[in-house]
Amino acid sequence: AQNEQIFESLAKACNGVYGTMAQAIDELSIPRIKPVRPVHSYKGFLTLGNPEEYDSAMAVNVERYPRISVARPPTASQFVVRSDMAPGESSMPLSSVFPNGSGEGAQNQDGLAAVKNARTYQITDDEAPGGKRD
């Protein structure tokens, strides 16, 4: 407790931030969302009529932004070493498990587990806590 008080006073003297390990672990559960800058897919003029032939033709400056984008999954290997293995147990190398590279039967092999990916999306909702909902 005395060390924590010393570090806290040092952090305050340096205009720093002091936090405990429990606070740091709680902060890790909050995902960091990176705001994405919109990139236009088209920027140019929309011309109505032929300006070379007609005086009534007009051109409007147009910028087009995509509403959604393709979400590709992050690259990862298909299998990982299981974390629930006993201390003396060893895992098998991937080359001995899958000599042909097919990856079939990986669920049944010792030391390996399949990688599972999950993706969630959030939309703006003024009534939801934080202004967004899954």
Beta strands, then each sheet from edge to edge (+ up, - down):
strand 1: 42-48
strand 2: 58-64
strand 3: 79-81
strand 4: 112-114
strand 5: 123-124
strand 6: 132-133
sheet 1: 1+ 2-
sheet 2: 3+ 4-
sheet 3: 5+ 6-
end
